[in-house]
């Protein structure tokens, strides 16, 4: 709750929803606190219109209104980042290496001694 009090001084407008969630925003950035879960989410809109969000649990999301695509990224306890897109693509990466699969099924990999794609 201390974060909400701090955030309310930074952002122009704060409201509390019917469910008790506090949301503060200045039109370009926003923060929301869910009192039931303790999850804090921040969102920011870039000059190009892409909105990115991140929670205090480590999940990240981005939405591009120009293409209609969105992506969600989560990091597991081993440091592996899994990214899933609404277009059907998926990637798993760690330390600059990983495997990605495009919506059309093409798989690409980058490792210590290999880099390339296969249909």
C-alpha positions, 0 to 999 in steps of 0.5 A: 500500500505504501507504493500506492501512496508514493505513486499517487504523488507521481501520477496525476489521477488515481481512482479506486475501483469497485473491487478495491484496485487502485489505478493511477495514471497521467495518460502516458504511464499508469500503475495499478495495485490489486489488494487481493493478490498484492500484485503491482502492475505498471504500464507505459505508452511509448511515443510510437503508441506501443504499450508495455506493462510489467508486474512485480511478479516478473511478467511483462507484456507489450501491445502494438496498436498499429499491428494488433500484435501483443506479446507476453514474457515470463521468466522461470526460476532457472532464468529461462524467458518464455515469450508468446505472441498473439500471432502464434510465435513462441521463443525460449531464451537464456543468456543470448541463446535460445529457440524461436518458432514462428507462426508458420512453423519455422524454427530458429535456434542460436547456441554457442556453436550454431545459428540458423533456421529450419522450415 
